[in-house]
Amino acid sequence: MFFFFFFNLLLLLYPSTSFPLCTNTEAPITLKIPLKFCSYNGSSCCNSTEDSQLQKQFQAMNISDPSCASLLQSVLCATACVCNFIKEFSFDALVFAVTRNYESFAEMIIHAARVFVKRLSIQSGKRFFLSLQPFCDFQRCDPFSAELFTIDSVSRPVPRLCNSTVSTNSSQSNQATNDFCSNVWDTCQNVSILNSPFAPSLQGQAGGAPVNSNFTKLTELWQSKTDFCNAFGGASTDGSVCYDGEPIKLNGTGTPSAPHGLCLEKIGNGSYLDMAAHPDGSNRAFFSNQQGKIWLATIPEVGSRGALQLDESNPFIDLTDEVHFDTAFGMMGIAFHPNFAQNGRFFASFNCDKGKSPGCTGRCSCNSDVNCDPSKLGTDNGAQPCQYQSVVAEYTANGSTAQPSSAENARPSEVRRIFTMGLPFTSQHGGQILFGPTDGYLYFMMGDGGGDGDPYNFAQNKKSVLGKIMRLDVNNIPSAAEINRLGLWGNYSIPNDNPFSEDSDLLPEIWALGFRNPWRCSFDSERSSYFMCGDVGQDLYEEVDIVSKGGNYGWRVYEGPYPFNPISSPGGNTSANSINPIFPVMGYNHSQVNKQIGSASIIGGYFYRSNTDPCMYGRYLYADLYSGAIWAATEDPENSGNFSTSTVQFGCAKDSPLQCSSVPGSDNAALGYIFSFGQDNSKDIYLLTSSGVYRVVPPSRCNYTCSKETSTAVETPSPTTSPLPSYSNQLRPISWLLLSALLLLLLSIA
């Protein structure tokens, strides 16, 4: 009983979304051959083998009525129940903070469980796993199954059946107006269905037959249509969908109008490569440069006409002695633990030179595991193979002040080395790091290692971490012996739900593969399933991807949407038929940007979620390093993953705190090279450029027209330096009651 109750509580961790995702959070696959039994012929969460299993399961139901059989076939095609053996769930790595202000009852529950698990781990001397009895693992075929099979964050055995109610904000098409739930009841209520998916015991609802009932008809299982549709029916609402017997379709609104312009103000003169909002929720942020310094800055309120308060002579930490700085090397990224305000932990991603730094001793990424011999690579720009290395190191702000949140400096001595790996060539090594907003794991973006056309095919090699996005648990550090036994690259552990759990060929660190050089990724602050990454192309196409678990983004089989033919392939090739590539949701050809530059390099950005520019709200902003162009992408229909893009004019406000210059012959601001975007705790967006730091401000300050802008709602109030409020006193009494009951149960089991 405890296991069932607790397992369902864990589902609260995953917010629902209408973006096409399967129930295992992976993207739907593109079908090369249409399914024979189910009507999903474009993309699906099921393959031909599962389609055949569905057909056998349907035949075993022995449904005599043709009309009911047709309805049940459609439901079954969205719900494929395949019984598996015992599933193991490690709860030791589910939460990323032990001491923090709880934002939800679910967080409190999981923290309590983690404490309990730690007790058992200490007592048993090993990691603790909870095993559930054999159960049916529902493989849902509809591309929107992640949403169809989750209601109020609780998993369900059949999709949400449309009950004719459609919210005015729903993006689902008018198909949702069909009362499909009533149709199922009216057609099938007196038809015998063996192993019915509508049994009350599967839905966990009252109003039905006993759990061990042998009843087969809906009228035997449920007291009335009302009870049945209360359990299985649902509306199409804002951000959710329902099922009417056909694959989900979303409404389009036509080509969205492009914004009139992006108004900027210059608030800093420094040149920085990365920005991270202070995790305490204040109006402060950290800025880092490529040479290896990090500064703590106070951000002025929008509309105050103030400049960035940052003392260049007093960095938060100086790592220049550790960082190898050159055109393609340096400090690539910074990340602060979500609980930094209490634990003081932060991380830096940088490059080191094995010939100069005694700590630069990582394994070479060109090795026998990936069919690569470093002795055959030769030199690259004068460097030996794996002379330069990618490093992620942990530091601490503890000890400098009583509270880490008030620390203004940190010691440049490593707490531990999270990751060290030698690079085969001198380019395309990514390096961004960031924490997932819901899982607390560290995401590490790694390029393919360089070389023209990824000659060793590292990006497609499942035994290489090059050309991948990794997902690491830095809260649970194994022993040195365990690290050596598992062949890890440093001090981290592997999240149990990483894709290797479903694809044994993958290295356990890998979250997604098939990237050339991911440069600047971000999670949408309103929809965490929208994990957006810009990926730098080679000669033809720059792309932005929505990254999902286990996704293969094509390189070097494809460059963007185009087939790629490598010049040389000493590491072998991957055929297009052997992969299910996920193509970009937006991007641009090199021919679209300034042809005189002769190059292009995408800079991934953010979904704009500030009220400062209401006409930009909900659009995804990205840019190009060389051309100085900025794009705004609008999703249509909402939550569909389909985007229309347009370049936007960007000017500098005449009352900018620091003086701006303009591009000759243009109204656009002269930004120089655009290195990165940034986002503060108010969700305002920043551009980090070679000429300084710029912030998006109300469009009227550049005389851009925005009908949504008003005199009372154009600027987002900046947070103060006050600590974040505690949510614990906002929990309802029933939450405290449930928590107390669970804690008592945990204590009784322990």
C-alpha positions in Angstrom: 0.0 0.0 0.0 2.8 2.3 0.9 4.6 1.7 -2.4 1.5 2.3 -4.4 0.7 5.5 -2.5 4.3 6.8 -2.7 4.7 6.0 -6.4 1.7 8.0 -7.3 3.0 10.9 -5.2 6.2 10.9 -7.3 4.1 11.7 -10.4 3.5 15.2 -9.0 7.1 16.0 -10.0 6.3 16.1 -13.7 4.1 19.0 -14.8 1.7 18.4 -17.7 2.0 20.0 -21.0 0.4 19.7 -24.4 3.7 19.6 -26.3 4.0 16.3 -28.2 5.7 13.9 -25.7 5.4 10.3 -24.9 4.6 9.2 -21.3 8.3 8.3 -20.8 9.1 12.0 -21.6 10.7 11.0 -25.0 9.7 12.6 -28.3 7.4 10.6 -30.6 9.2 8.7 -33.4 8.8 9.4 -37.1 7.3 6.3 -38.6 9.1 5.0 -41.6 6.3 2.4 -42.3 2.7 3.2 -41.4 1.3 1.1 -38.5 -1.1 -1.6 -39.6 -3.5 -1.7 -36.7 -3.4 1.9 -35.4 -4.0 5.0 -37.5 -0.8 6.8 -36.5 1.0 7.2 -39.8 3.1 10.4 -39.2 4.6 10.2 -35.7 3.8 7.9 -32.8 5.0 6.8 -29.4 4.6 3.2 -30.6 6.6 1.2 -33.2 5.4 -1.7 -35.5 6.2 -4.3 -32.9 4.0 -2.6 -30.3 1.3 -2.1 -32.9 1.3 -5.9 -33.5 1.0 -6.5 -29.7 -1.9 -4.1 -29.6 -3.7 -6.0 -32.3 -3.3 -9.3 -30.4 -4.5 -7.6 -27.2 -7.5 -6.2 -29.0 -8.4 -9.6 -30.4 -8.2 -11.2 -26.9 -10.9 -8.7 -25.7 -13.3 -10.7 -27.8 -15.7 -7.7 -28.5 -18.7 -8.9 -30.4 -20.3 -5.5 -31.2 -18.6 -3.9 -34.3 -19.4 -0.3 -33.2 -18.0 -0.8 -29.7 -15.0 -2.7 -31.2 -14.2 0.3 -33.4 -14.2 2.7 -30.4 -12.2 0.4 -28.2 -9.6 -0.1 -31.0 -9.1 3.7 -31.1 -8.7 3.8 -27.3 -6.4 0.9 -27.3 -4.2 2.5 -29.9 -3.7 5.3 -27.5 -3.2 2.9 -24.7 -1.0 -0.1 -25.1 -0.7 -2.1 -21.9 2.3 -4.4 -21.9 3.0 -6.2 -18.6 6.6 -6.0 -17.5 8.7 -7.6 -14.7 9.5 -5.9 -11.4 10.4 -2.3 -11.8 13.0 -0.7 -9.6 12.9 2.9 -8.5 15.8 4.5 -6.7 14.4 7.3 -4.6 17.8 8.3 -3.4 18.3 10.7 -6.3 14.9 12.2 -6.8 15.3 15.4 -4.9 18.0 18.0 -5.4 17.8 19.9 -2.1 17.6 18.7 1.5 17.2 22.1 3.1 15.2 24.6 1.2 11.9 26.4 1.3 9.3 23.9 0.0 7.4 25.1 -3.0 4.9 22.2 -2.9 3.5 19.4 -0.8 5.2 17.0 -3.2 8.6 18.4 -2.4 8.0 17.9 1.3 6.9 14.3 0.7 9.9 13.5 -1.3 12.3 15.1 1.1 10.8 13.0 3.9 11.3 9.9 1.7 14.8 10.8 1.0 15.7 11.0 4.6 14.0 7.7 5.1 16.0 6.2 2.2 19.2 7.5 3.5 18.6 5.8 6.8 18.1 2.5 5.1 21.1 3.1 2.8 23.3 3.7 5.9 22.0 0.7 7.6 22.4 -1.6 4.6 25.6 -0.1 3.3 24.3 0.3 -0.2 21.9 2.3 -2.3 18.3 1.5 -1.6 15.7 0.5 -4.2 12.0 0.1 -3.8 10.6 -2.6 -6.0 7.0 -2.7 -7.1 5.3 -6.0 -8.0 4.8 -6.8 -11.6 2.5 -4.3 -13.2 1.2 -3.2 -16.6 3.5 -0.6 -18.2 1.3 1.5 -20.4 3.0 2.4 -23.7 0.8 5.2 -25.1 0.9 5.6 -28.8 -0.6 9.1 -29.3 2.1 11.7 -29.7 0.4 13.8 -27.0 0.3 10.8 -24.6 2.3 12.6 -21.9 -0.7 14.9 -21.5 -3.5 12.5 -22.4 -2.5 10.1 -19.6 -1.9 12.6 -16.8 -4.6 14.5 -15.1 -3.9 16.6 -12.1 -0.4 15.1 -12.1 -1.8 11.6 -11.6 -1.1 8.8 -14.1 -4.1 7.0 -15.6 -4.6 3.8 -17.7 -6.7 5.3 -20.6 -6.6 8.7 -22.2 -8.7 11.6 -21.0 -11.9 11.1 -23.0 -13.4 14.4 -24.4 -16.7 15.3 -22.7 -17.6 18.2 -25.1 -16.3 20.9 -22.8 -13.6 23.1 -24.4 -12.0 26.0 -22.7 -11.9 29.3 -24.6 -8.1 29.2 -24.2 -7.7 25.6 -25.4 -5.4 25.1 -28.4 -7.1 21.9 -29.4 -9.3 21.8 -32.5 -13.1 21.5 -32.5 -12.8 17.7 -32.4 -12.7 18.2 -28.6 -16.3 19.3 -28.7 -17.4 15.7 -29.3 -18.8 14.0 -26.2 -16.6 11.0 -26.8 -17.0 9.7 -23.3 -20.7 9.5 -23.6 -20.4 7.9 -26.9 -18.2 5.2 -25.5 -20.7 4.5 -22.7 -23.8 4.6 -24.9 -22.2 2.2 -27.5 -20.4 -0.2 -25.1 -22.3 -0.2 -21.9 -23.9 -3.6 -22.4 -21.1 -5.2 -24.4 -18.8 -7.8 -22.9 -15.1 -6.7 -22.9 -12.6 -9.1 -21.5 -9.7 -7.4 -19.6 -11.5 -4.1 -19.9 -9.3 -1.0 -19.6 -12.2 0.7 -17.9 -12.1 -1.3 -14.6 -12.5 1.0 -11.6 -9.5 -0.7 -9.9 -7.3 0.5 -12.7 -8.6 4.1 -12.5 -8.4 4.2 -8.7 -12.0 5.7 -8.6 -15.0 5.1 -6.4 -18.4 4.3 -7.9 -17.5 1.0 -9.5 -17.3 -2.7 -8.9 -14.9 -4.4 -6.4 -11.2 -4.6 -7.3 -11.3 -8.4 -7.9 -14.5 -8.3 -9.9 -14.9 -10.6 -13.0 -17.4 -8.2 -14.5 -16.9 -7.4 -18.2 -19.7 -4.8 -19.1 -19.5 -1.1 -18.3 -22.9 -1.3 -16.6 -21.5 -4.0 -14.3 -18.3 -2.1 -13.6 -19.9 1.4 -13.1 -23.1 2.5 -11.5 -23.9 5.2 -14.2 -22.7 7.1 -17.1 -22.0 10.0 -14.8 -19.7 7.9 -12.6 -17.9 6.5 -15.7 -17.3 10.0 -17.3 -16.3 11.5 -14.0 -13.6 8.9 -13.9 -12.5 8.8 -17.6 -13.9 12.0 -19.1 -12.3 15.4 -19.2 -12.2 18.7 -20.9 -9.7 20.3 -23.3 -8.4 23.2 -21.4 -5.6 25.7 -21.6 -2.4 23.6 -21.8 -4.1 20.3 -21.9 -5.9 18.0 -24.4 -8.5 15.3 -24.5 -9.1 12.3 -26.7 -12.1 11.9 -29.1 -11.0 8.7 -30.9 -8.7 10.4 -33.4 -5.1 11.5 -33.2 -4.9 14.9 -31.4 -5.1 18.0 -33.6 -4.5 21.6 -32.5 -6.0 24.8 -33.8 -3.9 27.1 -35.9 -4.4 30.9 -35.7 -2.8 31.7 -39.0 0.6 33.4 -39.4 1.2 35.3 -36.2 2.1 39.0 -36.7 5.8 39.8 -36.1 6.7 42.2 -33.3 7.6 45.7 -34.4 10.9 45.7 -32.7 13.0 44.8 -29.7 13.9 47.8 -27.6 17.2 47.6 -25.6 19.0 49.6 -23.0 22.7 49.3 -22.3 23.5 48.8 -18.7 27.1 47.5 -18.7 30.3 47.9 -20.7 31.9 44.6 -19.9 32.1 41.6 -22.2 30.8 38.4 -20.6 30.1 34.9 -21.9 27.5 33.7 -19.3 25.0 35.0 -16.8 23.2 33.2 -14.0 20.5 34.8 -11.8 21.2 34.6 -8.1 19.3 31.5 -6.7 18.1 33.6 -3.7 15.6 35.3 -6.0 17.0 38.7 -5.5 17.9 41.4 -8.1 21.5 40.1 -8.3 23.1 37.9 -10.9 26.5 36.4 -11.7 28.4 37.2 -14.9 31.4 35.3 -16.2 34.0 36.0 -18.9 35.9 33.6 -21.1 39.2 34.3 -19.3 37.9 32.8 -16.1 36.5 35.4 -13.7 33.0 35.5 -12.2 31.4 38.7 -10.8 28.4 39.3 -8.6 26.4 42.2 -9.8 23.3 44.1 -8.7 20.8 44.7 -11.5 19.0 48.0 -11.6 15.2 48.1 -11.7 13.7 48.4 -15.2 12.9 52.1 -15.7 15.3 53.4 -13.1 17.8 54.4 -15.8 20.5 52.9 -13.6 23.5 50.9 -14.7 24.8 47.4 -13.7 26.5 47.6 -10.3 29.6 45.5 -10.9 33.1 46.1 -9.7 35.5 44.7 -12.3 38.4 44.9 -9.8 36.7 42.7 -7.3 35.5 39.4 -8.9 33.4 36.9 -7.0 36.0 34.3 -7.9 39.1 34.4 -10.1 39.9 31.1 -11.9 42.2 32.4 -14.5 45.1 30.4 -13.1 43.2 27.2 -13.9 41.5 28.2 -17.2 43.2 27.9 -20.5 42.0 30.9 -22.5 42.2 31.1 -26.3 39.9 31.9 -29.1 37.9 28.6 -28.7 38.8 27.9 -25.1 38.1 29.4 -21.7 35.4 29.4 -19.1 32.4 28.2 -21.1 29.7 28.2 -18.4 28.6 28.7 -14.8 25.8 27.1 -12.8 24.7 27.8 -9.2 23.0 25.0 -7.2 19.3 25.7 -6.8 19.9 25.6 -3.0 23.0 27.8 -3.2 21.6 30.3 -0.7 21.9 27.6 1.9 24.7 25.3 0.7 26.9 27.7 -1.2 27.6 25.2 -4.0 28.4 26.5 -7.5 30.1 25.0 -10.6 32.3 26.2 -13.4 32.8 24.7 -16.8 36.1 25.5 -18.4 39.1 24.2 -20.5 42.5 23.4 -19.2 45.9 22.6 -20.8 47.4 19.3 -19.8 50.9 20.6 -20.3 50.4 23.5 -17.9 47.8 22.4 -15.3 48.6 19.5 -12.9 44.9 18.9 -12.5 44.3 18.5 -16.2 44.5 14.7 -16.2 41.2 13.4 -17.7 40.8 10.4 -19.9 41.0 11.0 -23.6 37.7 11.0 -25.4 39.4 9.4 -28.4 39.9 5.8 -27.0 39.3 2.2 -27.9 35.7 2.3 -26.5 34.8 4.5 -29.4 37.1 3.0 -32.0 39.5 5.9 -32.0 43.3 5.8 -31.6 44.7 9.2 -30.5 48.1 8.4 -32.0 46.5 8.5 -35.4 44.8 11.9 -35.0 47.8 14.1 -35.5 48.0 17.7 -34.3 45.2 20.3 -34.6 46.3 23.9 -34.6 49.5 22.9 -33.1 47.9 20.9 -30.2 48.3 17.2 -29.5 45.2 15.1 -29.2 43.6 15.6 -25.8 46.1 18.2 -24.7 43.1 20.5 -24.0 40.4 19.2 -21.8 36.9 20.0 -20.7 36.4 20.4 -17.0 33.4 20.9 -14.7 34.6 21.8 -11.2 32.7 22.5 -8.0 33.4 25.5 -5.7 31.9 26.8 -2.5 30.9 30.2 -1.0 30.7 28.7 2.4 33.2 30.1 5.0 33.3 33.6 3.6 30.2 34.8 5.4 27.6 33.4 7.8 25.2 32.8 5.0 26.2 31.8 1.5 23.5 34.0 0.0 25.3 37.1 1.3 28.7 36.0 0.1 30.5 38.5 -2.1 33.6 36.4 -2.8 34.6 32.7 -2.9 37.9 30.9 -2.6 39.4 29.7 -6.0 40.1 26.2 -4.6 38.0 23.3 -5.9 35.8 21.3 -3.7 35.7 18.4 -6.1 36.3 17.7 -9.8 32.9 16.8 -11.3 34.2 16.0 -14.8 37.4 16.0 -16.8 37.8 14.7 -20.4 40.5 15.2 -23.1 39.3 16.7 -26.4 40.4 15.2 -29.7 40.5 18.5 -31.6 40.5 22.2 -30.7 37.0 23.2 -31.5 33.3 22.3 -30.9 33.3 21.4 -27.3 30.3 23.3 -26.0 30.6 23.6 -22.3 27.4 25.1 -21.0 26.1 23.8 -17.7 22.7 24.4 -16.0 20.4 22.8 -13.5 17.1 21.3 -14.5 14.2 23.3 -13.0 12.2 20.3 -11.9 14.7 17.5 -11.4 17.7 19.3 -9.9 20.2 17.4 -12.1 23.1 19.1 -13.8 22.9 19.2 -17.6 26.2 19.5 -19.5 26.2 20.4 -23.2 29.1 18.9 -25.1 30.1 19.4 -28.8 31.3 16.7 -31.1 35.0 17.5 -30.3 35.9 19.2 -33.6 37.4 18.1 -36.9 35.7 18.8 -40.2 32.4 16.9 -40.3 32.9 15.0 -37.1 35.2 12.5 -38.8 35.0 9.9 -36.1 31.2 10.1 -35.9 31.4 10.9 -32.2 28.0 12.6 -32.2 26.2 9.3 -33.2 28.4 7.0 -31.2 26.4 5.9 -28.2 29.6 5.0 -26.3 31.0 8.6 -26.6 29.9 11.6 -24.7 31.0 13.9 -27.5 28.1 15.5 -29.4 25.8 14.9 -26.5 23.8 16.5 -23.7 24.7 14.8 -20.4 22.5 14.7 -17.3 24.4 14.2 -14.0 23.5 13.9 -10.4 25.9 16.0 -8.4 24.0 15.6 -5.1 25.0 12.0 -4.6 28.7 11.4 -5.0 29.9 7.8 -5.2 33.1 6.5 -3.6 36.3 6.6 -5.5 36.2 2.8 -5.9 32.6 3.0 -7.3 33.6 5.8 -9.7 36.5 3.6 -11.0 34.3 0.5 -11.2 31.6 2.4 -13.3 34.2 4.2 -15.5 32.8 7.6 -14.7 34.5 10.8 -15.8 34.5 12.3 -12.3 32.5 12.8 -9.1 28.9 12.4 -10.0 26.3 9.6 -10.1 23.8 8.6 -12.8 20.1 9.5 -12.5 18.2 6.2 -12.7 15.7 7.6 -15.3 18.4 8.6 -17.8 17.8 7.0 -21.3 20.2 4.2 -20.7 17.5 2.5 -18.6 15.6 2.0 -21.9 18.6 1.8 -24.4 21.4 -0.3 -23.0 23.7 0.8 -25.8 23.8 4.4 -24.5 26.4 5.6 -22.0 24.5 6.2 -18.8 25.5 9.9 -18.7 23.7 10.7 -22.0 20.4 12.5 -22.0 20.3 13.3 -25.8 22.6 12.8 -28.8 23.4 14.0 -32.3 24.6 17.5 -31.7 27.5 19.3 -33.4 28.1 22.1 -30.9 25.2 23.0 -28.6 25.6 26.7 -27.7 23.2 28.1 -25.2 20.3 26.0 -24.0 17.5 27.0 -21.6 14.3 25.6 -20.0 11.1 27.6 -20.5 10.3 29.0 -17.1 6.6 28.3 -17.7 6.9 24.9 -19.4 9.9 22.9 -18.3 9.4 20.3 -21.0 10.5 23.0 -23.5 14.2 22.5 -23.2 15.5 24.6 -26.1 19.0 24.3 -27.5 20.8 26.2 -30.3 23.1 23.9 -32.2 25.9 25.4 -34.3 26.0 24.0 -37.9 28.9 23.5 -40.2 28.5 25.1 -43.6 24.8 25.1 -44.2 22.3 25.4 -41.4 22.0 26.7 -37.8 19.3 25.1 -35.7 17.2 25.3 -32.5 16.0 22.0 -31.1 13.4 21.1 -28.4 15.5 18.5 -26.5 13.7 15.5 -25.0 14.9 12.4 -23.2 16.8 10.0 -25.5 16.3 12.2 -28.6 18.6 11.9 -31.5 19.1 15.3 -33.2 20.7 14.0 -36.4 24.3 15.3 -36.7 26.3 14.1 -38.6 23.7 12.2 -40.6 21.9 15.5 -41.0 22.9 19.1 -40.7 19.6 20.6 -39.6 17.0 19.2 -42.0 19.5 18.4 -44.8 21.3 15.1 -45.3 25.0 15.5 -44.6 27.8 13.8 -46.5 31.1 13.8 -44.5 34.4 14.3 -46.3 36.1 11.6 -44.4 34.9 8.8 -42.1 37.7 7.0 -40.3 35.2 6.4 -37.5 32.6 4.9 -39.7 29.1 6.1 -40.7 25.6 6.0 -39.4 22.9 5.3 -42.0 19.8 7.5 -42.1 17.6 4.5 -41.9 19.1 3.4 -38.6 18.0 6.4 -36.6 14.8 8.3 -35.8 16.1 11.9 -36.0 14.3 14.8 -34.4 14.5 17.8 -36.8 14.9 21.4 -35.7 11.9 23.4 -34.8 13.5 26.6 -36.1 16.7 27.8 -37.6 18.3 29.5 -40.6 20.5 28.8 -43.6 23.9 30.5 -43.8 22.7 32.2 -46.9 20.1 34.1 -44.9 22.7 36.1 -42.9 25.3 38.6 -44.0 27.0 37.0 -47.0 30.1 39.2 -46.6 30.9 37.6 -43.2 31.2 34.1 -44.7 30.2 32.4 -41.5 27.3 31.9 -39.1 27.0 30.6 -35.6 23.7 30.4 -33.7 23.2 31.7 -30.2 20.3 29.9 -28.4 18.2 32.1 -26.2 15.1 32.1 -24.1 11.3 32.2 -24.2 10.5 35.8 -23.2 8.4 35.6 -20.0 8.6 39.1 -18.7 5.8 41.7 -18.7 8.3 44.4 -19.6 7.6 43.9 -23.3 4.1 42.4 -23.5 4.2 42.1 -27.3 7.3 39.9 -27.0 5.7 37.6 -24.3 5.8 33.9 -25.2 8.2 34.3 -28.1 11.5 32.5 -28.3 14.5 34.8 -28.9 17.7 33.7 -30.5 20.6 35.3 -32.4 23.7 34.8 -34.6 27.2 35.5 -33.3 28.6 37.1 -36.4 25.7 38.7 -38.3 24.2 40.5 -35.3 20.7 39.3 -36.4 18.0 38.5 -33.8 15.0 36.3 -34.4 11.7 36.0 -32.6 9.9 32.7 -32.9 6.1 32.3 -32.3 4.5 29.0 -31.6 1.3 28.3 -33.5 -0.8 26.5 -32.4 0.3 27.0 -28.8 1.9 23.9 -27.3 2.3 22.3 -30.7 6.0 22.6 -31.2 5.4 24.4 -34.5 7.0 27.8 -34.8 7.1 30.6 -37.3 10.1 32.9 -37.1 11.1 36.4 -38.2 14.0 38.7 -37.7 13.3 41.6 -35.5 14.6 45.1 -35.6 16.4 46.0 -32.4 17.2 49.6 -31.4 18.6 51.2 -28.3 16.5 53.5 -26.1 17.5 57.1 -26.4 17.5 57.4 -22.6 19.7 54.3 -22.2 21.8 54.5 -19.0 24.9 53.9 -21.1 25.4 55.4 -24.5 24.7 53.1 -27.5 25.9 53.3 -31.0 24.0 52.3 -34.2 24.9 50.3 -37.2 25.8 52.7 -40.0 22.8 53.1 -42.4 20.5 51.3 -40.0 18.4 51.9 -36.9 19.7 48.7 -35.3 21.9 49.0 -32.3 25.6 48.2 -32.9 26.0 45.3 -30.5 29.1 43.7 -31.9 29.3 40.0 -31.4 26.4 38.5 -29.6 27.8 35.8 -27.2 24.9 34.7 -25.1 21.5 35.6 -23.7 20.7 35.9 -20.0 17.7 35.9 -17.8 17.2 37.4 -14.3 14.9 36.5 -11.5 12.2 38.8 -13.0 12.4 36.9 -16.3 13.8 40.0 -18.0 16.1 39.1 -20.9 19.7 40.3 -21.5 22.1 40.2 -24.4 25.8 39.6 -23.5 27.8 41.0 -26.4 31.3 42.2 -27.2 30.2 45.8 -26.7 28.5 45.3 -23.4 25.4 44.1 -21.5 21.9 45.0 -22.9 18.5 44.5 -21.5 15.1 44.3 -23.2 12.9 47.2 -22.1 9.4 48.5 -23.0 9.0 49.0 -26.7 7.7 52.5 -26.4 11.2 53.7 -25.3 12.3 53.0 -28.9 9.1 54.3 -30.4 8.1 50.7 -31.3 4.3 50.2 -31.4 2.9 47.6 -29.0 -0.9 47.6 -28.5 -0.6 45.6 -25.3 1.7 48.1 -23.7 0.0 50.4 -21.1 1.3 53.0 -18.8 0.5 50.8 -15.8 1.8 47.5 -17.0 4.9 47.9 -19.0 7.6 47.0 -16.6 8.1 43.9 -14.4 8.9 44.9 -10.8 12.5 43.9 -9.9 13.0 41.5 -7.0 14.7 42.8 -3.9 17.5 41.3 -1.9 15.0 39.9 0.5 15.1 36.1 0.9 12.5 34.1 -0.9 9.2 33.6 1.1 8.6 30.2 2.7 5.7 28.3 1.2 5.4 26.0 4.1 2.9 28.2 5.9 0.7 28.2 2.8 0.1 24.5 2.8 -3.5 23.4 3.5 -4.3 21.6 6.7 -5.1 18.4 4.6 -1.5 18.6 3.3 -0.1 18.6 6.8 -2.4 15.7 7.7 -1.2 13.7 4.8 2.4 14.5 5.5 2.1 13.5 9.1 0.5 10.2 8.1 3.2 9.5 5.6 5.9 10.3 8.1 4.4 8.0 10.6 4.2 5.3 8.0 7.9 5.8 7.1 8.9 5.7 10.7 6.9 2.5 11.3 8.6 0.8 8.3 12.0 2.0 9.3 
